[in-house]
C-alpha cells in the first residue's frame, strides 16, 4: 500500500486561499468514486494561523504505478486545475506502509 501525501501553499488573500481550498477539497473528495485505483482520500484545510501551508491531502493506493494512474486521470487533472494558477508551492511524499 502507498500513502500519497501532498501539501499546497496557495497565492492570494486569506479569503481567496480559503475559498480555493474549499473548492479543491470538494473536488478531491469526489475522486474515489471516479478513480478505481484510489482507495481513499482525506483532505484537510489548515486551521493554524501560524502556519503557511493551506491544504493537505492523503490518498491511499495499492502501488506506485497506481499513483501515476491517479495523477493522470481526467477527474484528478480537473481537480488540480482548480488551484493550478494559484499554487505557490507543492510538497509531496509517497511511501509504503
Secondary structure, DSSP 8 states (H G I E B T S, - for coil): -EEEEEEEEE-S-HHHHHHHHHHHHHHHHTGGGT-TT--EEEEEE---TT----EEEEEEESSHHHHHHHHHSHHHHHHHHTTGGGEEEEEEEEEE-
